[in-house]
């Protein structure tokens, strides 16, 4: 379980994150990818290492977020509503979700560093 807060706050936060993720972050992510592709086509080449690594990292992160985190967060919240927030299964699912979310955030931070440093240029 997460540090601080109650289990109910965790469920509420998960529901808010699922809503924001599907309605805000997913569309914004697509816009950012399209803008990045446009900017690369104007100034750089797609065969630069930093561009390739950035796109790969972004696609992986987007896939994890849209394909795993969002749907699993929604299902886990439904499970918490059904079995109760004190259920060991619910706790284990939330722990796994937040671990994957942290790793996804770390991957995005690495993409930002790669795009800022421009290795291979």
Biopython code that builds the backbone (N, CA, C, O; Angstrom):
import numpy as np
from Bio.PDB.StructureBuilder import StructureBuilder

atoms = [
    (1, "UNK", "N", (0.841, -1.180, 0.000)),
    (1, "UNK", "CA", (0.000, 0.000, 0.000)),
    (1, "UNK", "C", (0.886, 1.244, 0.000)),
    (1, "UNK", "O", (2.051, 1.188, 0.395)),
    (2, "UNK", "N", (0.340, 2.327, -0.432)),
    (2, "UNK", "CA", (1.063, 3.583, -0.556)),
    (2, "UNK", "C", (1.262, 4.234, 0.798)),
    (2, "UNK", "O", (0.514, 3.983, 1.743)),
    (3, "UNK", "N", (2.285, 5.078, 0.878)),
    (3, "UNK", "CA", (2.534, 5.825, 2.097)),
    (3, "UNK", "C", (1.489, 6.915, 2.265)),
    (3, "UNK", "O", (1.126, 7.590, 1.301)),
    (4, "UNK", "N", (1.011, 7.084, 3.475)),
    (4, "UNK", "CA", (0.081, 8.161, 3.769)),
    (4, "UNK", "C", (-1.283, 7.934, 3.137)),
    (4, "UNK", "O", (-1.419, 7.171, 2.180)),
    (5, "UNK", "N", (-2.274, 8.593, 3.674)),
    (5, "UNK", "CA", (-3.612, 8.485, 3.115)),
    (5, "UNK", "C", (-4.292, 7.195, 3.517)),
    (5, "UNK", "O", (-3.670, 6.265, 4.031)),
    (6, "UNK", "N", (-5.574, 7.169, 3.268)),
    (6, "UNK", "CA", (-6.353, 5.983, 3.585)),
    (6, "UNK", "C", (-6.562, 5.159, 2.319)),
    (6, "UNK", "O", (-6.274, 5.607, 1.209)),
    (7, "UNK", "N", (-7.060, 3.968, 2.510)),
    (7, "UNK", "CA", (-7.355, 3.117, 1.351)),
    (7, "UNK", "C", (-8.439, 3.753, 0.482)),
    (7, "UNK", "O", (-8.393, 3.649, -0.744)),
    (8, "UNK", "N", (-9.398, 4.401, 1.102)),
    (8, "UNK", "CA", (-10.463, 5.059, 0.341)),
    (8, "UNK", "C", (-9.884, 6.182, -0.518)),
    (8, "UNK", "O", (-10.303, 6.367, -1.661)),
    (9, "UNK", "N", (-8.935, 6.924, 0.018)),
    (9, "UNK", "CA", (-8.282, 7.966, -0.773)),
    (9, "UNK", "C", (-7.533, 7.367, -1.957)),
    (9, "UNK", "O", (-7.480, 7.966, -3.031)),
    (10, "UNK", "N", (-6.957, 6.188, -1.761)),
    (10, "UNK", "CA", (-6.252, 5.498, -2.838)),
    (10, "UNK", "C", (-7.215, 5.127, -3.960)),
    (10, "UNK", "O", (-6.904, 5.316, -5.136)),
    (11, "UNK", "N", (-8.377, 4.601, -3.602)),
    (11, "UNK", "CA", (-9.384, 4.231, -4.603)),
    (11, "UNK", "C", (-9.885, 5.480, -5.328)),
    (11, "UNK", "O", (-10.054, 5.465, -6.547)),
    (12, "UNK", "N", (-10.119, 6.545, -4.592)),
    (12, "UNK", "CA", (-10.574, 7.796, -5.199)),
    (12, "UNK", "C", (-9.519, 8.344, -6.154)),
    (12, "UNK", "O", (-9.842, 8.784, -7.257)),
    (13, "UNK", "N", (-8.269, 8.315, -5.733)),
    (13, "UNK", "CA", (-7.172, 8.785, -6.587)),
    (13, "UNK", "C", (-7.066, 7.930, -7.842)),
    (13, "UNK", "O", (-6.857, 8.458, -8.935)),
    (14, "UNK", "N", (-7.207, 6.630, -7.699)),
    (14, "UNK", "CA", (-7.141, 5.731, -8.858)),
    (14, "UNK", "C", (-8.250, 6.047, -9.851)),
    (14, "UNK", "O", (-8.015, 6.056, -11.060)),
    (15, "UNK", "N", (-9.458, 6.308, -9.354)),
    (15, "UNK", "CA", (-10.568, 6.640, -10.244)),
    (15, "UNK", "C", (-10.301, 7.958, -10.966)),
    (15, "UNK", "O", (-10.595, 8.087, -12.155)),
    (16, "UNK", "N", (-9.746, 8.930, -10.257)),
    (16, "UNK", "CA", (-9.432, 10.211, -10.879)),
    (16, "UNK", "C", (-8.334, 10.053, -11.924)),
    (16, "UNK", "O", (-8.407, 10.652, -12.997)),
    (17, "UNK", "N", (-7.320, 9.253, -11.619)),
    (17, "UNK", "CA", (-6.231, 9.022, -12.571)),
    (17, "UNK", "C", (-6.724, 8.311, -13.823)),
    (17, "UNK", "O", (-6.289, 8.621, -14.932)),
    (18, "UNK", "N", (-7.632, 7.358, -13.645)),
    (18, "UNK", "CA", (-8.189, 6.655, -14.805)),
    (18, "UNK", "C", (-8.966, 7.621, -15.681)),
    (18, "UNK", "O", (-8.839, 7.579, -16.905)),
    (19, "UNK", "N", (-9.758, 8.481, -15.088)),
    (19, "UNK", "CA", (-10.544, 9.452, -15.839)),
    (19, "UNK", "C", (-9.637, 10.429, -16.575)),
    (19, "UNK", "O", (-9.815, 10.669, -17.770)),
    (20, "UNK", "N", (-8.669, 10.990, -15.866)),
    (20, "UNK", "CA", (-7.756, 11.960, -16.472)),
    (20, "UNK", "C", (-6.902, 11.295, -17.553)),
    (20, "UNK", "O", (-6.650, 11.885, -18.604)),
    (21, "UNK", "N", (-6.464, 10.073, -17.290)),
    (21, "UNK", "CA", (-5.610, 9.383, -18.253)),
    (21, "UNK", "C", (-6.294, 9.147, -19.580)),
    (21, "UNK", "O", (-5.701, 9.360, -20.638)),
    (22, "UNK", "N", (-7.544, 8.706, -19.530)),
    (22, "UNK", "CA", (-8.228, 8.392, -20.786)),
    (22, "UNK", "C", (-8.765, 9.640, -21.491)),
    (22, "UNK", "O", (-8.870, 9.655, -22.717)),
    (23, "UNK", "N", (-9.101, 10.668, -20.747)),
    (23, "UNK", "CA", (-9.723, 11.841, -21.359)),
    (23, "UNK", "C", (-8.771, 13.000, -21.592)),
    (23, "UNK", "O", (-9.081, 13.897, -22.376)),
    (24, "UNK", "N", (-7.620, 13.005, -20.932)),
    (24, "UNK", "CA", (-6.670, 14.108, -21.085)),
    (24, "UNK", "C", (-5.329, 13.605, -21.614)),
    (24, "UNK", "O", (-4.888, 14.027, -22.683)),
    (25, "UNK", "N", (-4.678, 12.704, -20.873)),
    (25, "UNK", "CA", (-3.322, 12.303, -21.235)),
    (25, "UNK", "C", (-3.237, 11.553, -22.555)),
    (25, "UNK", "O", (-2.284, 11.750, -23.308)),
    (26, "UNK", "N", (-4.204, 10.704, -22.853)),
    (26, "UNK", "CA", (-4.154, 9.953, -24.110)),
    (26, "UNK", "C", (-4.255, 10.884, -25.322)),
    (26, "UNK", "O", (-3.413, 10.794, -26.215)),
    (27, "UNK", "N", (-5.248, 11.773, -25.387)),
    (27, "UNK", "CA", (-5.287, 12.687, -26.539)),
    (27, "UNK", "C", (-4.071, 13.613, -26.609)),
    (27, "UNK", "O", (-3.548, 13.873, -27.693)),
    (28, "UNK", "N", (-3.623, 14.107, -25.455)),
    (28, "UNK", "CA", (-2.453, 14.976, -25.443)),
    (28, "UNK", "C", (-1.216, 14.204, -25.909)),
    (28, "UNK", "O", (-0.372, 14.753, -26.617)),
    (29, "UNK", "N", (-1.109, 12.946, -25.518)),
    (29, "UNK", "CA", (0.010, 12.121, -25.956)),
    (29, "UNK", "C", (0.054, 11.962, -27.463)),
    (29, "UNK", "O", (1.130, 12.003, -28.059)),
    (30, "UNK", "N", (-1.089, 11.783, -28.079)),
    (30, "UNK", "CA", (-1.151, 11.662, -29.543)),
    (30, "UNK", "C", (-0.726, 12.982, -30.188)),
    (30, "UNK", "O", (0.031, 12.982, -31.159)),
    (31, "UNK", "N", (-1.206, 14.099, -29.655)),
    (31, "UNK", "CA", (-0.832, 15.412, -30.189)),
    (31, "UNK", "C", (0.674, 15.635, -30.057)),
    (31, "UNK", "O", (1.314, 16.120, -30.990)),
    (32, "UNK", "N", (1.236, 15.286, -28.908)),
    (32, "UNK", "CA", (2.680, 15.456, -28.699)),
    (32, "UNK", "C", (3.470, 14.603, -29.677)),
    (32, "UNK", "O", (4.464, 15.070, -30.234)),
    (33, "UNK", "N", (3.055, 13.372, -29.895)),
    (33, "UNK", "CA", (3.745, 12.506, -30.850)),
    (33, "UNK", "C", (3.696, 13.115, -32.253)),
    (33, "UNK", "O", (4.715, 13.169, -32.942)),
    (34, "UNK", "N", (2.525, 13.571, -32.673)),
    (34, "UNK", "CA", (2.402, 14.168, -34.005)),
    (34, "UNK", "C", (3.237, 15.442, -34.132)),
    (34, "UNK", "O", (3.858, 15.679, -35.169)),
    (35, "UNK", "N", (3.252, 16.257, -33.086)),
    (35, "UNK", "CA", (4.084, 17.468, -33.108)),
    (35, "UNK", "C", (5.564, 17.113, -33.157)),
    (35, "UNK", "O", (6.341, 17.764, -33.856)),
    (36, "UNK", "N", (5.950, 16.091, -32.420)),
    (36, "UNK", "CA", (7.348, 15.656, -32.443)),
    (36, "UNK", "C", (7.764, 15.164, -33.814)),
    (36, "UNK", "O", (8.854, 15.481, -34.292)),
    (37, "UNK", "N", (6.899, 14.390, -34.446)),
    (37, "UNK", "CA", (7.203, 13.897, -35.790)),
    (37, "UNK", "C", (7.332, 15.076, -36.760)),
    (37, "UNK", "O", (8.235, 15.100, -37.596)),
    (38, "UNK", "N", (6.432, 16.045, -36.648)),
    (38, "UNK", "CA", (6.511, 17.226, -37.502)),
    (38, "UNK", "C", (7.821, 17.987, -37.277)),
    (38, "UNK", "O", (8.491, 18.371, -38.235)),
    (39, "UNK", "N", (8.182, 18.201, -36.008)),
    (39, "UNK", "CA", (9.406, 18.961, -35.705)),
    (39, "UNK", "C", (10.646, 18.227, -36.193)),
    (39, "UNK", "O", (11.577, 18.856, -36.697)),
    (40, "UNK", "N", (10.671, 16.918, -36.052)),
    (40, "UNK", "CA", (11.816, 16.149, -36.543)),
    (40, "UNK", "C", (11.907, 16.265, -38.059)),
    (40, "UNK", "O", (13.001, 16.415, -38.604)),
    (41, "UNK", "N", (10.781, 16.197, -38.737)),
    (41, "UNK", "CA", (10.810, 16.272, -40.200)),
    (41, "UNK", "C", (11.272, 17.636, -40.697)),
    (41, "UNK", "O", (11.788, 17.745, -41.810)),
    (42, "UNK", "N", (11.093, 18.681, -39.885)),
    (42, "UNK", "CA", (11.514, 20.023, -40.268)),
    (42, "UNK", "C", (13.001, 20.289, -40.037)),
    (42, "UNK", "O", (13.610, 21.066, -40.772)),
    (43, "UNK", "N", (13.593, 19.648, -39.016)),
    (43, "UNK", "CA", (14.959, 20.003, -38.646)),
    (43, "UNK", "C", (15.933, 18.837, -38.633)),
    (43, "UNK", "O", (17.098, 19.022, -38.984)),
    (44, "UNK", "N", (15.508, 17.660, -38.248)),
    (44, "UNK", "CA", (16.388, 16.522, -38.048)),
    (44, "UNK", "C", (16.071, 15.433, -39.058)),
    (44, "UNK", "O", (15.259, 15.616, -39.965)),
    (45, "UNK", "N", (16.722, 14.313, -38.883)),
    (45, "UNK", "CA", (16.453, 13.114, -39.675)),
    (45, "UNK", "C", (15.930, 12.042, -38.724)),
    (45, "UNK", "O", (16.281, 12.034, -37.544)),
    (46, "UNK", "N", (15.114, 11.160, -39.217)),
    (46, "UNK", "CA", (14.564, 10.103, -38.366)),
    (46, "UNK", "C", (15.591, 9.023, -38.042)),
    (46, "UNK", "O", (15.330, 8.166, -37.197)),
    (47, "UNK", "N", (16.745, 9.044, -38.690)),
    (47, "UNK", "CA", (17.754, 8.025, -38.392)),
    (47, "UNK", "C", (18.725, 8.452, -37.289)),
    (47, "UNK", "O", (19.651, 7.704, -36.977)),
    (48, "UNK", "N", (18.541, 9.637, -36.690)),
    (48, "UNK", "CA", (19.345, 10.018, -35.537)),
    (48, "UNK", "C", (18.979, 9.126, -34.353)),
    (48, "UNK", "O", (17.810, 8.804, -34.142)),
    (49, "UNK", "N", (19.978, 8.740, -33.599)),
    (49, "UNK", "CA", (19.774, 7.843, -32.461)),
    (49, "UNK", "C", (18.769, 8.407, -31.464)),
    (49, "UNK", "O", (17.888, 7.683, -30.999)),
    (50, "UNK", "N", (18.888, 9.687, -31.131)),
    (50, "UNK", "CA", (18.006, 10.253, -30.114)),
    (50, "UNK", "C", (16.551, 10.274, -30.577)),
    (50, "UNK", "O", (15.640, 10.135, -29.761)),
    (51, "UNK", "N", (16.330, 10.444, -31.869)),
    (51, "UNK", "CA", (14.959, 10.434, -32.382)),
    (51, "UNK", "C", (14.382, 9.021, -32.297)),
    (51, "UNK", "O", (13.249, 8.830, -31.855)),
    (52, "UNK", "N", (15.166, 8.043, -32.723)),
    (52, "UNK", "CA", (14.713, 6.653, -32.680)),
    (52, "UNK", "C", (14.420, 6.214, -31.242)),
    (52, "UNK", "O", (13.377, 5.619, -30.971)),
    (53, "UNK", "N", (15.347, 6.511, -30.322)),
    (53, "UNK", "CA", (15.139, 6.137, -28.916)),
    (53, "UNK", "C", (13.938, 6.865, -28.313)),
    (53, "UNK", "O", (13.173, 6.279, -27.547)),
    (54, "UNK", "N", (13.778, 8.127, -28.657)),
    (54, "UNK", "CA", (12.651, 8.892, -28.146)),
    (54, "UNK", "C", (11.316, 8.334, -28.616)),
    (54, "UNK", "O", (10.379, 8.211, -27.827)),
    (55, "UNK", "N", (11.226, 7.996, -29.897)),
    (55, "UNK", "CA", (9.980, 7.450, -30.429)),
    (55, "UNK", "C", (9.688, 6.083, -29.829)),
    (55, "UNK", "O", (8.550, 5.795, -29.459)),
    (56, "UNK", "N", (10.713, 5.239, -29.731)),
    (56, "UNK", "CA", (10.520, 3.912, -29.141)),
    (56, "UNK", "C", (10.045, 4.035, -27.690)),
    (56, "UNK", "O", (9.098, 3.361, -27.283)),
    (57, "UNK", "N", (10.705, 4.896, -26.919)),
    (57, "UNK", "CA", (10.315, 5.091, -25.518)),
    (57, "UNK", "C", (8.906, 5.630, -25.390)),
    (57, "UNK", "O", (8.137, 5.189, -24.535)),
    (58, "UNK", "N", (8.568, 6.586, -26.244)),
    (58, "UNK", "CA", (7.229, 7.159, -26.193)),
    (58, "UNK", "C", (6.168, 6.125, -26.547)),
    (58, "UNK", "O", (5.138, 6.037, -25.878)),
    (59, "UNK", "N", (6.413, 5.343, -27.593)),
    (59, "UNK", "CA", (5.438, 4.336, -28.018)),
    (59, "UNK", "C", (5.235, 3.282, -26.921)),
    (59, "UNK", "O", (4.107, 2.864, -26.657)),
    (60, "UNK", "N", (6.330, 2.858, -26.287)),
    (60, "UNK", "CA", (6.212, 1.886, -25.194)),
    (60, "UNK", "C", (5.398, 2.483, -24.042)),
    (60, "UNK", "O", (4.488, 1.841, -23.518)),
    (61, "UNK", "N", (5.735, 3.709, -23.657)),
    (61, "UNK", "CA", (5.028, 4.353, -22.555)),
    (61, "UNK", "C", (3.554, 4.561, -22.881)),
    (61, "UNK", "O", (2.688, 4.327, -22.038)),
    (62, "UNK", "N", (3.274, 4.995, -24.091)),
    (62, "UNK", "CA", (1.885, 5.208, -24.501)),
    (62, "UNK", "C", (1.121, 3.886, -24.485)),
    (62, "UNK", "O", (-0.027, 3.832, -24.042)),
    (63, "UNK", "N", (1.753, 2.831, -24.966)),
    (63, "UNK", "CA", (1.108, 1.515, -24.962)),
    (63, "UNK", "C", (0.824, 1.015, -23.561)),
    (63, "UNK", "O", (-0.247, 0.470, -23.291)),
    (64, "UNK", "N", (1.792, 1.203, -22.662)),
    (64, "UNK", "CA", (1.596, 0.789, -21.270)),
    (64, "UNK", "C", (0.466, 1.596, -20.629)),
    (64, "UNK", "O", (-0.382, 1.045, -19.928)),
    (65, "UNK", "N", (0.465, 2.885, -20.875)),
    (65, "UNK", "CA", (-0.555, 3.745, -20.266)),
    (65, "UNK", "C", (-1.949, 3.453, -20.807)),
    (65, "UNK", "O", (-2.884, 3.226, -20.039)),
    (66, "UNK", "N", (-2.086, 3.461, -22.122)),
    (66, "UNK", "CA", (-3.408, 3.285, -22.722)),
    (66, "UNK", "C", (-3.862, 1.829, -22.713)),
    (66, "UNK", "O", (-5.054, 1.547, -22.598)),
    (67, "UNK", "N", (-2.906, 0.905, -22.836)),
    (67, "UNK", "CA", (-3.277, -0.503, -22.947)),
    (67, "UNK", "C", (-3.313, -1.259, -21.633)),
    (67, "UNK", "O", (-3.981, -2.288, -21.529)),
    (68, "UNK", "N", (-2.603, -0.761, -20.624)),
    (68, "UNK", "CA", (-2.565, -1.480, -19.346)),
    (68, "UNK", "C", (-3.064, -0.622, -18.180)),
    (68, "UNK", "O", (-4.005, -1.004, -17.485)),
    (69, "UNK", "N", (-2.443, 0.519, -17.970)),
    (69, "UNK", "CA", (-2.760, 1.300, -16.773)),
    (69, "UNK", "C", (-4.222, 1.751, -16.725)),
    (69, "UNK", "O", (-4.889, 1.569, -15.707)),
    (70, "UNK", "N", (-4.719, 2.331, -17.805)),
    (70, "UNK", "CA", (-6.092, 2.819, -17.817)),
    (70, "UNK", "C", (-7.115, 1.714, -17.585)),
    (70, "UNK", "O", (-7.906, 1.792, -16.645)),
    (71, "UNK", "N", (-7.109, 0.678, -18.438)),
    (71, "UNK", "CA", (-8.088, -0.389, -18.256)),
    (71, "UNK", "C", (-7.947, -1.131, -16.918)),
    (71, "UNK", "O", (-8.948, -1.479, -16.292)),
    (72, "UNK", "N", (-6.716, -1.368, -16.489)),
    (72, "UNK", "CA", (-6.505, -2.092, -15.234)),
    (72, "UNK", "C", (-6.921, -1.248, -14.043)),
    (72, "UNK", "O", (-7.452, -1.769, -13.062)),
    (73, "UNK", "N", (-6.682, 0.056, -14.127)),
    (73, "UNK", "CA", (-7.107, 0.950, -13.048)),
    (73, "UNK", "C", (-8.631, 0.924, -12.918)),
    (73, "UNK", "O", (-9.164, 0.881, -11.809)),
    (74, "UNK", "N", (-9.324, 0.949, -14.053)),
    (74, "UNK", "CA", (-10.784, 0.914, -14.038)),
    (74, "UNK", "C", (-11.285, -0.414, -13.461)),
    (74, "UNK", "O", (-12.204, -0.431, -12.642)),
    (75, "UNK", "N", (-10.685, -1.510, -13.884)),
    (75, "UNK", "CA", (-11.092, -2.832, -13.395)),
    (75, "UNK", "C", (-10.789, -2.992, -11.907)),
    (75, "UNK", "O", (-11.574, -3.599, -11.178)),
    (76, "UNK", "N", (-9.669, -2.456, -11.455)),
    (76, "UNK", "CA", (-9.294, -2.567, -10.043)),
    (76, "UNK", "C", (-10.233, -1.743, -9.178)),
    (76, "UNK", "O", (-10.584, -2.155, -8.073)),
    (77, "UNK", "N", (-10.641, -0.584, -9.673)),
    (77, "UNK", "CA", (-11.608, 0.212, -8.919)),
    (77, "UNK", "C", (-12.935, -0.533, -8.811)),
    (77, "UNK", "O", (-13.569, -0.528, -7.755)),
    (78, "UNK", "N", (-13.356, -1.173, -9.901)),
    (78, "UNK", "CA", (-14.594, -1.961, -9.865)),
    (78, "UNK", "C", (-14.462, -3.120, -8.878)),
    (78, "UNK", "O", (-15.404, -3.426, -8.146)),
    (79, "UNK", "N", (-13.300, -3.760, -8.859)),
    (79, "UNK", "CA", (-13.054, -4.843, -7.912)),
    (79, "UNK", "C", (-13.097, -4.326, -6.474)),
    (79, "UNK", "O", (-13.620, -4.998, -5.585)),
    (80, "UNK", "N", (-12.549, -3.136, -6.249)),
    (80, "UNK", "CA", (-12.586, -2.541, -4.908)),
    (80, "UNK", "C", (-14.020, -2.230, -4.498)),
    (80, "UNK", "O", (-14.388, -2.401, -3.336)),
    (81, "UNK", "N", (-14.821, -1.776, -5.444)),
    (81, "UNK", "CA", (-16.235, -1.509, -5.133)),
    (81, "UNK", "C", (-16.976, -2.798, -4.800)),
    (81, "UNK", "O", (-17.871, -2.813, -3.955)),
    (82, "UNK", "N", (-16.591, -3.886, -5.479)),
    (82, "UNK", "CA", (-17.267, -5.178, -5.286)),
    (82, "UNK", "C", (-16.819, -5.890, -4.015)),
    (82, "UNK", "O", (-17.648, -6.340, -3.224)),
    (83, "UNK", "N", (-15.507, -5.990, -3.822)),
    (83, "UNK", "CA", (-14.972, -6.781, -2.702)),
    (83, "UNK", "C", (-14.622, -5.956, -1.481)),
    (83, "UNK", "O", (-14.419, -6.503, -0.397)),
    (84, "UNK", "N", (-14.551, -4.667, -1.642)),
    (84, "UNK", "CA", (-14.148, -3.807, -0.536)),
    (84, "UNK", "C", (-12.696, -3.408, -0.681)),
    (84, "UNK", "O", (-11.882, -4.144, -1.240)),
    (85, "UNK", "N", (-12.386, -2.235, -0.169)),
    (85, "UNK", "CA", (-11.039, -1.700, -0.350)),
    (85, "UNK", "C", (-10.002, -2.384, 0.538)),
    (85, "UNK", "O", (-8.802, -2.183, 0.347)),
    (86, "UNK", "N", (-10.441, -3.180, 1.495)),
    (86, "UNK", "CA", (-9.501, -3.881, 2.365)),
    (86, "UNK", "C", (-9.146, -5.274, 1.858)),
    (86, "UNK", "O", (-8.388, -5.992, 2.509)),
    (87, "UNK", "N", (-9.678, -5.657, 0.722)),
    (87, "UNK", "CA", (-9.402, -6.976, 0.158)),
    (87, "UNK", "C", (-7.924, -7.094, -0.218)),
    (87, "UNK", "O", (-7.381, -6.190, -0.853)),
    (88, "UNK", "N", (-7.259, -8.203, 0.166)),
    (88, "UNK", "CA", (-5.848, -8.392, -0.204)),
    (88, "UNK", "C", (-5.625, -8.380, -1.718)),
    (88, "UNK", "O", (-4.587, -7.917, -2.190)),
    (89, "UNK", "N", (-6.594, -8.887, -2.473)),
    (89, "UNK", "CA", (-6.464, -8.890, -3.932)),
    (89, "UNK", "C", (-6.478, -7.460, -4.479)),
    (89, "UNK", "O", (-5.714, -7.130, -5.386)),
    (90, "UNK", "N", (-7.344, -6.622, -3.926)),
    (90, "UNK", "CA", (-7.420, -5.227, -4.347)),
    (90, "UNK", "C", (-6.115, -4.510, -4.001)),
    (90, "UNK", "O", (-5.572, -3.768, -4.819)),
    (91, "UNK", "N", (-5.624, -4.735, -2.800)),
    (91, "UNK", "CA", (-4.373, -4.110, -2.382)),
    (91, "UNK", "C", (-3.224, -4.523, -3.290)),
    (91, "UNK", "O", (-2.418, -3.684, -3.693)),
    (92, "UNK", "N", (-3.145, -5.806, -3.615)),
    (92, "UNK", "CA", (-2.068, -6.290, -4.488)),
    (92, "UNK", "C", (-2.178, -5.674, -5.881)),
    (92, "UNK", "O", (-1.164, -5.311, -6.477)),
    (93, "UNK", "N", (-3.386, -5.553, -6.399)),
    (93, "UNK", "CA", (-3.570, -4.959, -7.726)),
    (93, "UNK", "C", (-3.170, -3.485, -7.728)),
    (93, "UNK", "O", (-2.516, -3.020, -8.662)),
    (94, "UNK", "N", (-3.559, -2.753, -6.689)),
    (94, "UNK", "CA", (-3.174, -1.343, -6.615)),
    (94, "UNK", "C", (-1.656, -1.197, -6.488)),
    (94, "UNK", "O", (-1.063, -0.322, -7.120)),
    (95, "UNK", "N", (-1.031, -2.043, -5.680)),
    (95, "UNK", "CA", (0.424, -1.989, -5.545)),
    (95, "UNK", "C", (1.112, -2.202, -6.893)),
    (95, "UNK", "O", (2.050, -1.484, -7.240)),
    (96, "UNK", "N", (0.640, -3.191, -7.647)),
    (96, "UNK", "CA", (1.216, -3.477, -8.974)),
    (96, "UNK", "C", (0.979, -2.311, -9.929)),
    (96, "UNK", "O", (1.876, -1.916, -10.675)),
    (97, "UNK", "N", (-0.231, -1.766, -9.900)),
    (97, "UNK", "CA", (-0.547, -0.636, -10.768)),
    (97, "UNK", "C", (0.362, 0.558, -10.506)),
    (97, "UNK", "O", (0.897, 1.157, -11.439)),
    (98, "UNK", "N", (0.532, 0.899, -9.237)),
    (98, "UNK", "CA", (1.362, 2.053, -8.927)),
    (98, "UNK", "C", (2.840, 1.787, -9.210)),
    (98, "UNK", "O", (3.578, 2.723, -9.519)),
    (99, "UNK", "N", (3.291, 0.530, -9.113)),
    (99, "UNK", "CA", (4.662, 0.208, -9.481)),
    (99, "UNK", "C", (4.861, 0.400, -10.991)),
    (99, "UNK", "O", (5.852, 0.991, -11.423)),
    (100, "UNK", "N", (3.905, -0.107, -11.791)),
    (100, "UNK", "CA", (3.998, 0.044, -13.242)),
    (100, "UNK", "C", (3.919, 1.525, -13.614)),
    (100, "UNK", "O", (4.634, 1.968, -14.512)),
    (101, "UNK", "N", (3.073, 2.288, -12.946)),
    (101, "UNK", "CA", (2.960, 3.724, -13.224)),
    (101, "UNK", "C", (4.267, 4.447, -12.922)),
    (101, "UNK", "O", (4.666, 5.344, -13.664)),
    (102, "UNK", "N", (4.932, 4.065, -11.842)),
    (102, "UNK", "CA", (6.230, 4.678, -11.523)),
    (102, "UNK", "C", (7.280, 4.342, -12.582)),
    (102, "UNK", "O", (8.048, 5.210, -12.996)),
    (103, "UNK", "N", (7.309, 3.081, -13.019)),
    (103, "UNK", "CA", (8.255, 2.687, -14.067)),
    (103, "UNK", "C", (7.951, 3.415, -15.378)),
    (103, "UNK", "O", (8.868, 3.799, -16.104)),
    (104, "UNK", "N", (6.679, 3.601, -15.674)),
    (104, "UNK", "CA", (6.283, 4.336, -16.868)),
    (104, "UNK", "C", (6.747, 5.795, -16.771)),
    (104, "UNK", "O", (7.238, 6.353, -17.752)),
    (105, "UNK", "N", (6.599, 6.397, -15.621)),
    (105, "UNK", "CA", (7.076, 7.767, -15.408)),
    (105, "UNK", "C", (8.583, 7.863, -15.557)),
    (105, "UNK", "O", (9.099, 8.840, -16.101)),
    (106, "UNK", "N", (9.288, 6.850, -15.073)),
    (106, "UNK", "CA", (10.744, 6.810, -15.217)),
    (106, "UNK", "C", (11.138, 6.707, -16.687)),
    (106, "UNK", "O", (12.085, 7.359, -17.127)),
    (107, "UNK", "N", (10.413, 5.891, -17.444)),
    (107, "UNK", "CA", (10.676, 5.775, -18.876)),
    (107, "UNK", "C", (10.454, 7.113, -19.577)),
    (107, "UNK", "O", (11.260, 7.512, -20.418)),
    (108, "UNK", "N", (9.376, 7.803, -19.241)),
    (108, "UNK", "CA", (9.123, 9.114, -19.850)),
    (108, "UNK", "C", (10.202, 10.123, -19.484)),
    (108, "UNK", "O", (10.593, 10.942, -20.315)),
    (109, "UNK", "N", (10.684, 10.070, -18.252)),
    (109, "UNK", "CA", (11.779, 10.962, -17.854)),
    (109, "UNK", "C", (13.035, 10.660, -18.675)),
    (109, "UNK", "O", (13.750, 11.576, -19.083)),
    (110, "UNK", "N", (13.298, 9.378, -18.913)),
    (110, "UNK", "CA", (14.454, 9.000, -19.742)),
    (110, "UNK", "C", (14.286, 9.511, -21.167)),
    (110, "UNK", "O", (15.257, 9.955, -21.780)),
    (111, "UNK", "N", (13.077, 9.454, -21.697)),
    (111, "UNK", "CA", (12.814, 9.970, -23.054)),
    (111, "UNK", "C", (13.091, 11.473, -23.104)),
    (111, "UNK", "O", (13.694, 11.958, -24.062)),
    (112, "UNK", "N", (12.663, 12.204, -22.093)),
    (112, "UNK", "CA", (12.910, 13.647, -22.049)),
    (112, "UNK", "C", (14.411, 13.932, -22.016)),
    (112, "UNK", "O", (14.889, 14.818, -22.724)),
    (113, "UNK", "N", (15.150, 13.190, -21.202)),
    (113, "UNK", "CA", (16.605, 13.380, -21.132)),
    (113, "UNK", "C", (17.252, 13.067, -22.478)),
    (113, "UNK", "O", (18.106, 13.821, -22.946)),
    (114, "UNK", "N", (16.851, 11.964, -23.101)),
    (114, "UNK", "CA", (17.411, 11.589, -24.402)),
    (114, "UNK", "C", (17.131, 12.674, -25.439)),
    (114, "UNK", "O", (18.014, 13.030, -26.219)),
    (115, "UNK", "N", (15.921, 13.192, -25.451)),
    (115, "UNK", "CA", (15.574, 14.215, -26.439)),
    (115, "UNK", "C", (16.296, 15.540, -26.153)),
    (115, "UNK", "O", (16.587, 16.294, -27.081)),
    (116, "UNK", "N", (16.584, 15.828, -24.884)),
    (116, "UNK", "CA", (17.283, 17.068, -24.543)),
    (116, "UNK", "C", (18.781, 16.984, -24.805)),
    (116, "UNK", "O", (19.397, 17.961, -25.232)),
    (117, "UNK", "N", (19.363, 15.818, -24.549)),
    (117, "UNK", "CA", (20.815, 15.653, -24.682)),
    (117, "UNK", "C", (21.221, 15.402, -26.134)),
    (117, "UNK", "O", (22.328, 15.753, -26.541)),
    (118, "UNK", "N", (20.323, 14.793, -26.917)),
    (118, "UNK", "CA", (20.570, 14.475, -28.326)),
    (118, "UNK", "C", (21.823, 13.614, -28.538)),
    (118, "UNK", "O", (22.727, 14.034, -29.261)),
    (119, "UNK", "N", (21.904, 12.425, -27.930)),
    (119, "UNK", "CA", (23.084, 11.586, -28.157)),
    (119, "UNK", "C", (23.156, 11.140, -29.620)),
    (119, "UNK", "O", (22.128, 10.886, -30.249)),
    (120, "UNK", "N", (24.337, 11.049, -30.136)),
    (120, "UNK", "CA", (24.527, 10.594, -31.506)),
    (120, "UNK", "C", (24.488, 11.709, -32.531)),
    (120, "UNK", "O", (24.583, 11.451, -33.731)),
    (121, "UNK", "N", (24.347, 12.971, -32.066)),
    (121, "UNK", "CA", (24.322, 14.103, -33.017)),
    (121, "UNK", "C", (25.702, 14.682, -33.126)),
    (121, "UNK", "O", (25.912, 15.641, -33.869)),
]
sb = StructureBuilder()
sb.init_structure("model")
sb.init_model(0)
sb.init_chain("A")
sb.init_seg("    ")
for serial, (resi, resn, name, xyz) in enumerate(atoms, 1):
    if name == "N":
        sb.init_residue(resn, " ", resi, " ")
    sb.init_atom(name, np.array(xyz, "f"), 0.0, 1.0, " ", f" {name:<3s}", serial, name[0])
structure = sb.get_structure()
